[in-house]
Amino acid sequence: MATGEVIKTTCEFCIDGCGVLVHMSNGKPVRVEGDPDYPVNKGALCAKALASLEYLYSPDRLKYPQKRLGKRGEGKWQRISWDEALDTIASELNKTKEKYGPESIVFIRGCAKGHHDSYFTRFVNYFGLPNSSSMAHTCFQPRFNAALLTMGTNKLVSDYEYPPACIIMWGVNTSQTIISDYVAETEALKKGAKLIVIDPAETEYTVKADIWVKPRPSTDLALALGMLNVIINENLYDTEFVEKWTSGFDRLKTHVQDYPPEKVERI
């Protein structure tokens, strides 16, 4: 591979899959930058992607299977082959399954990143247990379920290119977490979208905000109910849409009467 060659690829540190340009020298990556032609991130990269070469060349990076020597916690390890590692794992899994039953084992994976997640699930199913877990219960699943219950689908994508008249950033800092959204939001703000930030902590967005609301931690629900109180009582919602596509609105209207702005302000 020639020195100075640039390889177009994608980052897989998270589910976004941003476009990346990898600069090579003597067959090794020496620099990573965002691909300006890639529609997802348009050249921007988050801290994880920018640090990818640090991960790759870190002297602490685990590159081979290691087998513990001595007692747990002594920090003594011996390098073994992949065949031995796989045979050992398979043997221990089968021993545990035979002795205690398949449900004594829990499989846990990280962030979803594509088709290999299906292979993971297939392996768990084939092994004969329901215990497939991840970190999704703290991030993806609540968002998924809320969208499914309120909108009927989880395939919700903000149309930042329109742009919207107003963007509300509620307890999120996409400049540090979802770089593709950050790029799109920044472009929308340049086109005149107003910005409301609801966050007790100062972020990159709070200095750009037209309104920065800093609720006391754990009072977000009261704030949401207070906003609904104003929206409903001042008829600031699409009545035709509500009548045609929602259920339980009358109960919601009754419930939010307990949260007028004056009460929510005190909370």
Backbone torsions as a table, in degrees:
resi	resn	phi	psi	omega
1	MET	NA	129.4	-174.3
2	ALA	-73.5	147.7	175.5
3	THR	-65.8	138.1	179.2
4	GLY	91.4	-1.3	178.6
5	GLU	-70.8	143.9	179.1
6	VAL	-118.1	126.5	-178.3
7	ILE	-106.4	128.6	174.1
8	LYS	-85.5	128.4	178.7
9	THR	-153.5	-169.3	178.8
10	THR	-127.7	149.3	176.6
11	CYS	-84.5	140.7	179.6
12	GLU	-123.8	29.5	175.7
13	PHE	-71.9	-22.9	175.3
14	CYS	-144.9	-173.2	-172.6
15	ILE	-75.3	-14.3	-175.3
16	ASP	-67.0	-39.7	-179.4
17	GLY	65.9	56.0	-178.2
18	CYS	-69.8	151.5	178.4
19	GLY	-74.5	136.6	-174.9
20	VAL	-133.1	142.5	170.6
21	LEU	-108.9	120.4	-179.9
22	VAL	-106.3	117.5	179.4
23	HIS	-87.5	129.3	-174.9
24	MET	-109.3	150.7	172.3
25	SER	-145.6	119.3	-178.4
26	ASN	53.7	40.3	176.1
27	GLY	81.0	6.3	-178.8
28	LYS	-124.0	141.8	175.3
29	PRO	-66.1	132.1	179.9
30	VAL	-123.0	-16.8	179.2
31	ARG	-155.0	143.2	178.9
32	VAL	-126.0	133.2	176.4
33	GLU	-144.2	162.1	179.6
34	GLY	-72.1	148.2	178.4
35	ASP	-87.7	111.4	-177.3
36	PRO	-66.5	-17.7	-179.8
37	ASP	-89.7	-4.7	-177.2
38	TYR	-83.8	126.6	-171.9
39	PRO	-68.8	-22.0	-176.5
40	VAL	-73.4	-53.3	-174.5
41	ASN	-111.2	-12.9	175.2
42	LYS	50.2	41.2	175.5
43	GLY	97.2	-15.4	-179.2
44	ALA	-84.3	148.5	175.1
45	LEU	-137.7	147.6	178.5
46	CYS	-85.4	177.4	-177.4
47	ALA	-62.0	-33.9	-178.7
48	LYS	-63.3	-48.2	-178.9
49	ALA	-66.9	-40.9	-179.3
50	LEU	-65.4	-24.1	179.7
51	ALA	-93.8	8.3	-173.0
52	SER	-61.2	-35.3	178.4
53	LEU	-69.8	-29.0	175.4
54	GLU	-65.5	-39.6	175.9
55	TYR	-64.3	-45.9	-175.2
56	LEU	-60.7	-43.9	-173.7
57	TYR	-102.3	8.8	-179.3
58	SER	-62.9	133.4	176.7
59	PRO	-66.4	-16.3	179.2
60	ASP	-92.4	0.3	-177.7
61	ARG	-66.9	133.9	178.4
62	LEU	-83.8	115.6	-174.7
63	LYS	-109.2	-20.1	-174.3
64	TYR	-137.9	158.0	175.7
65	PRO	-61.9	141.2	179.6
66	GLN	-126.7	138.6	177.5
67	LYS	-112.7	131.4	-176.9
68	ARG	-69.6	135.8	173.3
69	LEU	-111.2	142.1	179.3
70	GLY	77.4	-156.2	-176.1
71	LYS	-86.1	155.8	176.7
72	ARG	-59.2	131.9	178.5
73	GLY	96.1	-10.3	179.6
74	GLU	-75.9	-18.3	178.6
75	GLY	75.5	25.0	179.3
76	LYS	-104.1	126.7	-175.1
77	TRP	-136.9	153.4	177.4
78	GLN	-129.2	131.3	178.4
79	ARG	-70.9	134.6	177.3
80	ILE	-128.3	170.3	-179.5
81	SER	-77.9	162.1	177.3
82	TRP	-64.1	-37.6	179.6
83	ASP	-61.8	-44.5	179.2
84	GLU	-65.1	-40.0	180.0
85	ALA	-63.1	-46.8	-179.3
86	LEU	-66.1	-40.5	178.3
87	ASP	-63.7	-41.0	179.6
88	THR	-64.2	-45.9	179.8
89	ILE	-61.8	-46.8	-179.1
90	ALA	-61.7	-42.1	-179.5
91	SER	-63.8	-45.4	-178.9
92	GLU	-66.6	-38.9	177.9
93	LEU	-62.2	-44.9	-179.0
94	ASN	-66.8	-38.0	177.5
95	LYS	-61.4	-46.3	-179.2
96	THR	-64.1	-41.8	179.8
97	LYS	-61.7	-43.9	-178.0
98	GLU	-69.9	-35.3	-175.2
99	LYS	-83.1	-42.2	-173.0
100	TYR	-115.5	-7.4	-177.1
101	GLY	95.4	155.5	-175.5
102	PRO	-63.6	-29.3	-176.3
103	GLU	-75.8	-0.2	175.4
104	SER	-79.7	-5.4	-177.3
105	ILE	-113.9	141.6	176.2
106	VAL	-123.8	128.3	175.1
107	PHE	-100.0	132.8	-178.5
108	ILE	-128.4	132.9	177.2
109	ARG	-121.0	170.6	178.7
110	GLY	-93.1	-151.6	-176.7
111	CYS	-60.9	138.6	176.7
112	ALA	-63.2	132.5	-176.6
113	LYS	-137.3	14.7	177.2
114	GLY	136.4	-154.0	-171.1
115	HIS	-65.9	-26.7	-177.5
116	HIS	-64.8	-16.9	174.7
117	ASP	-66.0	-33.3	177.2
118	SER	-67.1	-36.7	178.0
119	TYR	-65.4	-39.3	178.3
120	PHE	-60.0	-49.8	-179.4
121	THR	-62.5	-40.0	-180.0
122	ARG	-62.5	-40.7	178.8
123	PHE	-63.0	-43.7	179.5
124	VAL	-61.3	-44.3	179.1
125	ASN	-62.6	-43.9	-178.5
126	TYR	-64.9	-34.3	179.1
127	PHE	-69.2	-21.4	173.2
128	GLY	94.8	33.0	178.5
129	LEU	-138.8	155.7	-179.6
130	PRO	-92.6	-1.5	-170.0
131	ASN	-86.1	74.8	175.3
132	SER	-112.5	117.1	-173.1
133	SER	-128.2	169.6	177.2
134	SER	-161.9	-171.5	177.5
135	MET	-86.9	5.6	-171.9
136	ALA	-61.5	-25.7	-178.0
137	HIS	-67.3	-16.9	178.9
138	THR	-100.8	-6.7	-178.2
139	CYS	-140.1	-69.4	-171.4
140	PHE	-71.3	-46.3	-171.2
141	GLN	-63.0	-43.5	176.6
142	PRO	-59.1	-41.4	178.5
143	ARG	-65.9	-41.6	179.2
144	PHE	-60.7	-49.9	-177.1
145	ASN	-66.8	-40.6	179.8
146	ALA	-63.6	-43.2	179.0
147	ALA	-65.4	-39.8	-179.1
148	LEU	-65.2	-41.3	-178.0
149	LEU	-72.7	-36.2	-174.8
150	THR	-94.0	-30.0	-176.0
151	MET	-114.9	-13.7	-179.1
152	GLY	86.2	-3.1	179.0
153	THR	-156.3	156.8	174.7
154	ASN	-102.0	0.8	-177.9
155	LYS	-84.6	64.1	-177.2
156	LEU	-106.6	122.6	-179.8
157	VAL	-128.3	126.2	179.4
158	SER	-68.5	135.5	179.9
159	ASP	-91.6	79.3	-177.3
160	TYR	-73.7	-21.9	-175.9
161	GLU	-75.7	-14.3	-174.9
162	TYR	-58.3	-47.8	-8.8
163	PRO	-93.5	170.0	176.1
164	PRO	-70.0	155.8	178.4
165	ALA	-70.8	-31.1	-177.0
166	CYS	-147.7	140.1	175.6
167	ILE	-116.8	130.4	174.1
168	ILE	-108.2	119.8	175.5
169	MET	-102.2	106.4	-172.6
170	TRP	-111.3	104.1	177.2
171	GLY	62.4	33.9	-179.0
172	VAL	-141.6	146.6	175.9
173	ASN	-132.2	86.6	-173.4
174	THR	-68.0	-16.2	177.1
175	SER	-64.5	-21.8	-180.0
176	GLN	-108.3	-11.2	-171.9
177	THR	-125.9	-41.4	-178.0
178	ILE	-131.5	86.8	-170.2
179	ILE	-64.1	-30.1	179.5
180	SER	-65.6	-41.6	176.3
181	ASP	-65.7	-39.0	180.0
182	TYR	-59.9	-43.5	179.1
183	VAL	-61.9	-46.2	-178.3
184	ALA	-67.1	-39.8	179.8
185	GLU	-66.2	-40.0	178.7
186	THR	-61.9	-41.5	178.0
187	GLU	-64.5	-39.3	179.1
188	ALA	-64.7	-40.0	178.6
189	LEU	-65.1	-35.8	177.3
190	LYS	-64.8	-28.1	179.9
191	LYS	-86.5	2.0	173.8
192	GLY	109.8	2.3	178.2
193	ALA	-63.9	137.5	175.6
194	LYS	-79.5	154.4	-176.1
195	LEU	-128.2	124.9	172.5
196	ILE	-114.3	124.4	178.3
197	VAL	-112.0	125.4	176.8
198	ILE	-113.0	103.3	-173.5
199	ASP	-168.3	126.7	177.8
200	PRO	-70.3	-18.9	-178.2
201	ALA	-99.8	147.3	176.3
202	GLU	-76.8	132.6	179.7
203	THR	-133.5	-178.9	177.2
204	GLU	-61.2	-27.7	-177.5
205	TYR	-81.3	-28.9	-174.7
206	THR	-63.5	-31.2	179.5
207	VAL	-75.2	-16.7	179.1
208	LYS	-96.8	-9.7	-168.9
209	ALA	-71.7	142.9	169.5
210	ASP	-74.6	-35.4	174.9
211	ILE	-135.6	127.0	175.6
212	TRP	-115.2	112.3	179.3
213	VAL	-101.4	125.6	-177.6
214	LYS	-115.4	81.1	-178.4
215	PRO	-71.9	152.3	172.7
216	ARG	-61.2	133.4	-179.5
217	PRO	-50.4	136.0	178.9
218	SER	82.9	6.4	178.7
219	THR	-107.0	15.6	-178.0
220	ASP	-58.9	-38.9	-177.3
221	LEU	-63.3	-40.9	178.2
222	ALA	-62.1	-40.8	178.1
223	LEU	-61.8	-43.9	179.4
224	ALA	-62.4	-42.9	179.6
225	LEU	-66.6	-36.0	176.7
226	GLY	-65.8	-39.3	177.0
227	MET	-65.1	-41.0	177.5
228	LEU	-64.8	-35.6	177.6
229	ASN	-57.0	-48.1	-179.0
230	VAL	-68.4	-45.3	-178.3
231	ILE	-59.2	-43.4	-177.3
232	ILE	-75.2	-47.6	-175.8
233	ASN	-68.5	-26.6	178.4
234	GLU	-100.0	11.6	176.9
235	ASN	52.3	48.1	-179.9
236	LEU	-96.4	19.7	-178.7
237	TYR	-118.1	167.1	-179.3
238	ASP	-82.0	97.8	-174.7
239	THR	-64.0	-37.9	-179.7
240	GLU	-64.0	-42.0	178.6
241	PHE	-63.6	-45.2	-178.8
242	VAL	-60.5	-44.5	-179.1
243	GLU	-65.3	-34.6	-173.8
244	LYS	-87.7	-33.2	-166.6
245	TRP	-121.4	0.4	-177.5
246	THR	-121.3	163.0	174.1
247	SER	-134.3	150.5	178.8
248	GLY	79.8	11.0	-176.5
249	PHE	-64.1	-36.6	-180.0
250	ASP	-61.8	-40.0	177.8
251	ARG	-66.3	-39.5	177.0
252	LEU	-63.5	-43.3	-179.9
253	LYS	-60.2	-40.7	177.6
254	THR	-66.8	-42.7	-175.8
255	HIS	-63.5	-41.9	-174.9
256	VAL	-73.4	-10.4	177.5
257	GLN	-65.3	-19.9	177.3
258	ASP	-79.2	-1.3	-175.9
259	TYR	-128.7	62.4	174.8
260	PRO	-68.6	158.8	-177.5
261	PRO	-54.1	-36.3	-177.9
262	GLU	-63.6	-40.3	179.3
263	LYS	-70.9	-43.0	-179.3
264	VAL	-62.9	-37.0	178.5
265	GLU	-58.7	-40.7	179.8
266	ARG	-68.3	-37.9	179.3
267	ILE	-63.9	NA	NA
